[in-house]
Amino acid sequence: TAHTEWWRGAVLYQIYPRSFADANNDGVGDLKGITEHLDHIASLGVDGIWLSPFFTSPMKDFGYDVADYCDVDPIFGTLADFDALVARAHALGLKVVIDQVFSHTSDEHPWFLDSRASRSGPHADWYVWADAKPDGSPPSNWQSVFGGPAWTWNARRGQYYMHNFLASQPQLNVRNPAVQDALIEAARFWLDRGVDGFRLDAINFSIHDLKLTDNPPINDGKKRTRPFDFQDKINNQSQPEIIGFLNRIRALTDSYEGRFTVAEVGGDHADREMKEYTAGDDRLHSAYGFLYLYADALKGELVAQGETMWPDQQGEGWPSWTFSNHDAPRAVSRWAQGRDRKAFAEMALLLLVCLRGNVFVYQGEELGLPQAEVPFERLVDPEAIANWPETLGRDGARTPMPWHADQTNAGFSTVEPWLPVDARHLPLAVDAQEADPASTLQVARAVIRLRHQHPALRYGGMELIETSGLLVFERQERGGSHERLLCVFNLGHDTVRWSPPAGATQIEAINFAGGDALPPLAGRVFRLA
Ligand code: TEU
């Protein structure tokens, strides 16, 4: 039943391995560093971790360009280090979810080296190849997420190959059953090593339109900030055949005990795809939506949108939400808008744990870190470099985790890290916040505990009561406890008069000192009779 599944309603902590902790002091974080700091994560009370890629990679997209699915890149350590990480995590009661990048490989993967060598070799049809148009131009108008055409010419094969991201991330032909077999075997390798689940990277990019139909332009009048956003990406994404592949992944994970799968679903059709990918028991367990990731303000309407796009109905799957990750500017910097950053970060943590679905906390979010400022000459993200200054890219969300306020590079590494530490992160370091009973870190622990103590928060349905002005909603667990909780947030800039209904008992409060007025950034949770 729902309540024995560890993953349902779980809080997962995302680790970006390059930036978490650098045990061998080469400037880049590693698996040993993670293992040494798992106590910190366990102390938050989360259910598990999600590790961004640590596989063999030329690092053109910092690990999202995989050259060997079944090995650890030497910069991160060894398979033995991975086994030690899993053992320590499990000993601490933490589940381990890892990234699987199944939509594309690195252009240095042996499959691609073979595929581009000839049109008749064993891997000839493992990637998406197409002839040029008669005038030599690319086969379709498809655009890469990082800007520029989604097609790159290869002189040896005399064809274009497709890539939704960098040219060094060729698109796998996931329609080919042999490709699916190989990916399933890679997943099995990690399941046998004890991982508890997978986050499936850009999985809605994995099956393209065979007819290579041009994408229509987007004319919805919305402001678009990212360069690839001017064209609907319907034809290089998510064709119906994806479901067969998801069925195979689910059948594999179901052949092990207690495993979890979550699709990463961005793009223009996320709301439909999230549901399709999770409908029924033979697809994925959950889908991770982008609703909050690029929003430039946190409003009640946004929460309402999430509930509308993901109604609480049988058979529609289970959403996963996050406010921040390694791709998007950190939420406090997008949302605080001149208000007190610490107060904002703490209210946002309470709201996150009150949402219906699984929630993901990104490393540093428990410290209330703002987006780091990375000077132009230190930018390394290929998306940032290609599109600067229209987009600042992703480096500012990927700077080293600050462990010690008084140590060099915040205790992340003894040598200059691959991305600089932002000086504003030093006073927010873990050791400084450990010593302060009123820190964001202590609030993070308290609110995660709150979610775990209340089945209504973890498993319950959500009913929106007010979404403009104040955000007010109820969470109710219909199954076992029949618990009903009322959650109230003032996301606005002004104080609002509000008093709880008769018989309500407050069980948590953030930025609230009492009385019948709710100051901006106040959040309160009540038990209803
Ligand atoms: O991101 C997939 C994705 O949909 C991108 O649009 C993402 O929003 C982009 O990075 C925006 O800046 C995943 C990973 O999370 C990302 O880090 C990888 O670069 C990408 O896949 C390719 O593997």
Residues whose N, C-alpha, C, O or C-beta is under 5 A from the ligand:
A	BS01	TEU	D61 Y64 V145 F165 D201 A202 G266 D327
